[in-house]
């Protein structure tokens, strides 16, 4: 499927139930993809600062778009930004060896500062080991730790 940016493509955001992406999906996901690209860059600089090695860390999207049916089946809210095509659950492709929630929180604050007119939300789910990011349209820039 088509590229959304240098490191992300539409196929990565496909719903796990096989439903088609909404026609306007590539437009609604743009802000989230821009956040992901910046987060990817900060992750690489963060690890370089810790190790002195450039590892070219990528991000694996484990959940992008969700159909309403699939979203309900997994017990998520009907107001999920995943349904609107504005969210992604991610993991670093090297796991969490170098990252904690506090690290992601610091990186999100830096990204917020580079996007003064946009709001991004970031949640860290420690038990499930994934990070949720979305465009916080109408919700402001919030951070949370979930289960």
Order of alpha helices (4+ residues) and beta strands (2+ residues): alpha-alpha-beta-alpha-beta-alpha-beta-beta-beta
